[in-house]
Amino acid sequence: SDRLNSGHQLDTGGSLAEGGYLFIIQNDCNLVLYDNNRAVWASGTNGKASGCVLKMQNDGNLVIYSGSRAIWASNTNRQNGNYYLILQRDRNVVIYDNSNNAIWATHTNVGNAEITVIPHSNGTAAASG
């Protein structure tokens, strides 16, 4: 599946998949987005625990739990509603609320919209992408 609805969770090793992209809660508790086996985003929670689960809560917060202890969160908690986390075809992982407003994202989308500006010390800048 490419989405996780509120009130549901991914158990250890569970993932969302879309094309060559994989969003997985690993055994080391790191939440990682892979693009054809290359990590492009991570929660940085590896080594903090093991056997974690990823919960898309009814309050809109996406949380990594080790038992009852939260070790990472998207900090998007608000009133209860129908939220969902989706791994999109553009490689972005996004939480949407019940009005389809994006409330959190990994900002890993690829395509024409992704331009990286590299400032130089002499005041000029180069753009790639």
Secondary structure, 3 states (H helix, E strand, C coil): CCEEECCEEECCCCEEEECCEEEEECCCCCEEEEECCEEEEECCCCCCCCCCEEEECCCCCEEEEECCEEEEECCCCCCCCCCEEEECCCCCEEEECCCCCEEEECCCCCCCCCCEEEECCCCCEEEEC
